[in-house]
Amino acid sequence: MKFSRITRREFVSTTSRVVAGSVALGMMPDALNALSPSLKKRLAMVGTGIRGIRMWGRDLLEAYGETHEFVGLCDINPGRVAFAKQYIGADCPTFTDFDTMIRKTKPERVIVTTVDGTHHTFIIKSMQHGCDVITEKPLTTDEMKLRSIIDAQKKAGKDITVTFNYRYSPHRTRIKQMLMEGRIGRVTSVDFNWYLDVYHGADYFRRWHRLRESGGTLLVHKSTHHFDFLNWWLDSDPEIVHGFGALEFYGKNNAFRHTHCRPCPHKAKCQFYWDMTKDERLMNLYAKNEQYDGYTRDGCVWKEDIDIFDKMAVQIRYANNVQVSYSLTTYSPYEGYRIAFNGTKGRIEAWIHERQPWPMNDYHEIQVTDNFGKAEYIRMPQGGGGHDGGDVLMMDTIFRNPGTRDPYGRAAGLRDGAMSILIGIAARKSIDSGKPVAISELTDIEAREVRGEM
């Protein structure tokens, strides 16, 4: 048995050599932009929920404000977008009409952080106005909307960045590196189980995600992260998907319910009662602006209009003949995932805890076992910042070093976003029909044994 520990410094050194080369050649366009405010990149954002105002708003300006500026913020809720401007610290006008914002402010890039079911509208309009797009995952929620995005991108020729931040975390990149090096030979199958706990998992059933028309079910909204992992790690595209799923915990599966938590008469006996009044930021962003659109951030997890699944299992066959068994559970006592890659020479496996009711380590562990008995344990330090350090590394790539070559191919575009959601869309359709669904039934994008550009 062999044990090794890779330090943060060693990992950063290994994965950042190409960046050093760019600096040596003087390829620092952002440094030139910083010399003159007039050269700042012009950004606009549509959708000012918590994700938008925090990561894509305040955090972005704090880290990249010398080279980027917001020229407009847009949301259908005037109170929410007004609070967003103040919270972000942006010096720009606010709008409730997207087209008006684009015409008046003329941004170079639009950041889309709206409800998933509306992503396609703002992605397409942005490109038609001559803007590149940065969109939160998922790219969109069904195959028709995807086709309209692809058609619009072909006509406009603009760039679409899909923000798969998890790819950038050191732990996931280390797994990618080992697979690229053939550490366990040719991968033949993958076991992948993701667990959302009774805090984070339940929150999806309080919010707009509980409605299929808004989020496409968690097979699209949440699992797009996980399916993108698989596509990226396996360097192939999916061909056939068979899904199983049900709603058997949340929603109608309870004896009592109310509209939302704050006025609920069942607070004393409901284990899922959530006191939003303890979070000043959420109260200012959502509760104080309910009169504009009626949206309640602390919705009841037992509402009968919930029409998504809370347990899901998916079988996937890839073009390179890798078989995947995947599951997502939304009411677990802890949060994280287990994954195992089975190869012709061995097995890579990891059990990642993102939240748990017992003390956590300051590292993630990867176990590599060779056929016939040899094992190695690799300890990866947990990354600092959101998504195990992935947020900062991804945003550096987008806003500071966009042209830097990455040997791991972590930057994600239109094809990546498309193939990840197509698995979730196919799984959803399979659950509804009871039959396997071929990806080719949903798109004319050809599944490739080894992935490439569209």
C-alpha positions, -999 to 999 in steps of 0.1 A, spaced: 0 0 0 13 34 -10 3 67 6 9 101 -8 -2 137 -1 -2 163 -27 1 198 -13 -18 228 -26 15 244 -37 25 213 -57 -9 210 -74 -10 247 -83 25 244 -97 16 214 -118 -15 229 -133 -3 265 -138 28 262 -159 11 274 -190 0 306 -171 36 313 -162 45 310 -199 19 336 -208 33 360 -183 68 355 -196 57 364 -230 40 395 -217 5 383 -226 -14 402 -200 -43 420 -217 -60 427 -184 -30 445 -171 -33 468 -201 -70 473 -195 -63 483 -159 -42 513 -171 -73 530 -184 -109 529 -172 -121 534 -207 -108 500 -216 -129 481 -190 -150 453 -204 -187 462 -204 -209 437 -186 -247 434 -181 -265 409 -160 -301 396 -162 -315 378 -132 -306 393 -98 -313 364 -74 -288 353 -47 -265 336 -72 -264 366 -94 -258 393 -68 -232 373 -49 -208 353 -72 -216 371 -105 -221 405 -88 -202 415 -57 -175 389 -59 -169 397 -96 -164 434 -90 -142 429 -59 -119 406 -78 -120 420 -114 -133 455 -110 -102 471 -124 -108 455 -158 -146 449 -158 -176 471 -151 -214 466 -150 -233 489 -173 -267 474 -166 -286 451 -143 -320 436 -152 -347 417 -133 -385 415 -137 -388 425 -100 -379 462 -96 -374 460 -59 -350 431 -62 -329 447 -89 -327 479 -68 -314 460 -39 -290 441 -62 -274 473 -74 -268 484 -38 -255 450 -26 -232 445 -56 -218 480 -54 -224 487 -91 -226 522 -105 -250 515 -134 -287 519 -142 -313 491 -135 -340 478 -158 -370 456 -158 -370 452 -196 -341 433 -211 -342 447 -246 -342 483 -233 -312 475 -211 -292 461 -241 -301 490 -264 -292 517 -239 -261 502 -223 -245 482 -252 -226 456 -232 -200 433 -246 -210 404 -225 -243 394 -208 -244 372 -177 -276 351 -175 -286 341 -141 -324 339 -144 -348 310 -138 -335 281 -159 -366 279 -181 -359 314 -194 -322 311 -201 -328 305 -238 -347 337 -242 -318 359 -228 -290 339 -244 -306 342 -278 -315 379 -275 -280 387 -262 -264 371 -292 -288 388 -316 -277 421 -301 -240 412 -307 -231 402 -272 -212 372 -260 -229 352 -232 -219 338 -198 -247 316 -185 -253 298 -153 -259 261 -157 -280 245 -170 -278 259 -205 -316 254 -209 -343 229 -199 -355 211 -230 -344 200 -265 -365 226 -284 -350 255 -265 -316 240 -270 -322 238 -308 -332 275 -308 -299 284 -290 -278 264 -314 -295 280 -344 -291 315 -330 -254 309 -322 -247 297 -357 -262 329 -371 -247 353 -346 -213 336 -342 -210 348 -306 -194 329 -277 -214 311 -250 -196 302 -218 -214 277 -195 -202 280 -159 -193 245 -149 -173 256 -118 -169 222 -104 -145 212 -131 -120 236 -117 -117 223 -82 -83 207 -75 -98 173 -65 -119 169 -97 -90 181 -119 -67 155 -102 -91 127 -112 -92 141 -147 -54 141 -148 -52 104 -137 -77 94 -163 -59 112 -190 -26 95 -180 -43 61 -182 -37 53 -145 -63 25 -145 -62 17 -182 -92 20 -203 -123 30 -183 -152 6 -188 -178 17 -163 -186 43 -136 -206 41 -104 -218 76 -93 -241 84 -64 -249 120 -53 -265 128 -20 -283 161 -12 -290 165 25 -322 175 43 -311 211 44 -297 218 9 -318 192 -8 -350 204 8 -342 240 -3 -348 230 -40 -384 221 -30 -390 256 -14 -379 275 -44 -389 278 -80 -369 247 -88 -398 226 -75 -417 232 -107 -407 213 -138 -415 242 -161 -390 264 -143 -361 241 -137 -367 211 -159 -365 188 -128 -333 183 -108 -321 159 -135 -315 191 -155 -309 218 -129 -287 199 -105 -276 168 -123 -263 189 -153 -232 194 -131 -228 157 -125 -234 147 -161 -209 173 -173 -184 158 -149 -190 124 -166 -187 138 -202 -155 157 -193 -139 129 -173 -147 102 -199 -140 125 -228 -170 111 -247 -206 118 -254 -237 99 -242 -257 78 -266 -285 60 -247 -302 70 -214 -326 50 -192 -340 68 -162 -361 60 -131 -375 85 -107 -404 94 -83 -416 120 -59 -421 100 -27 -408 122 1 -416 159 -5 -447 175 -20 -480 157 -14 -463 131 7 -471 147 40 -502 152 62 -500 190 65 -487 219 45 -490 257 41 -480 283 15 -446 292 30 -427 290 63 -430 325 78 -468 324 84 -470 286 88 -493 273 116 -473 240 117 -439 255 126 -437 236 159 -441 202 144 -424 205 110 -388 194 109 -384 213 76 -395 247 90 -370 273 79 -367 307 95 -357 330 67 -360 360 90 -326 351 104 -309 360 71 -310 397 65 -297 395 30 -324 371 19 -351 392 36 -339 423 18 -336 405 -16 -368 384 -15 -392 390 14 -393 428 10 -400 425 -27 -427 399 -27 -454 425 -36 -439 429 -71 -441 393 -83 -455 371 -55 -424 350 -52 -418 335 -17 -383 323 -12 -393 301 19 -420 281 1 -434 250 18 -416 217 9 -450 199 11 -468 221 -15 -490 200 -38 -479 218 -69 -444 202 -67 -440 181 -99 -403 171 -99 -386 139 -87 -369 136 -53 -352 103 -61 -336 96 -94 -315 68 -110 -300 69 -145 -282 44 -167 -261 59 -194 -242 43 -223 -215 64 -239 -202 64 -275 -169 49 -262 -189 21 -247 -185 32 -210 -215 23 -189 -226 46 -161 -249 40 -131 -259 73 -115 -283 83 -87 -294 114 -70 -312 115 -36 -325 147 -21 -333 138 15 -300 123 29 -286 129 64 -253 141 48 -243 158 16 -217 148 -10 -210 120 -34 -193 86 -41 -178 79 -74 -158 49 -88 -141 45 -122 -136 9 -132 -108 3 -157 -89 -25 -173 -60 -20 -150 -77 -9 -117 -101 14 -100 -102 51 -89 -127 59 -63 -136 88 -40 -161 96 -13 -165 134 -10 -184 149 20 -196 185 14 -216 186 46 -220 161 74 -231 157 110 -196 146 121 -162 164 120 -148 170 85 -113 165 73 -94 194 57 -87 172 26 -104 150 1 -91 115 -5 -88 95 -37 -81 58 -36 -64 42 -66 -63 4 -66 -44 -16 -91 -56 -50 -102 -39 -77 -81 -38 -56 -50 -16 -25 -50 -34 6 -35 -25 43 -32 -43 70 -12 -40 105 -25 -50 134 -2 -60 166 -19 -64 197 2 -98 212 1 -99 243 -21 -107 277 -6 -139 295 -17 -171 283 -33 -174 248 -48 -142 236 -33 -121 263 -49 -137 259 -83 -154 293 -84 -122 314 -81 -102 293 -106 -131 294 -132 -136 331 -128 -99 338 -132 -101 319 -164 -131 339 -177 -121 374 -165 -83 374 -161 -67 348 -183 -93 339 -210 -67 329 -236 -46 306 -215 -42 271 -227 -55 245 -202 -43 209 -206 -74 197 -188 -99 215 -210 -120 229 -181 -135 258 -200 -170 249 -211 -189 261 -241 -221 254 -261 -214 218 -268 -205 210 -232 -237 227 -220 -258 209 -246 -245 174 -239 -249 177 -202 -285 188 -203 -294 162 -230 -287 135 -205 -310 150 -180 -337 157 -206 -334 121 -219 -336 108 -183 -367 128 -176 -384 116 -208 -374 81 -200 -390 83 -166 -422 96 -181 -424 70 -209 -408 40 -191 -385 35 -221 -348 42 -229 -342 74 -249 -315 78 -275 -297 112 -275 -301 112 -312 -338 114 -308 -334 148 -291 -307 165 -312 -287 163 -344 -255 168 -325 -236 136 -332 -223 117 -302 -186 112 -305 -164 85 -290 -138 111 -283 -153 146 -279 -145 176 -300 -159 209 -312 -194 211 -326 
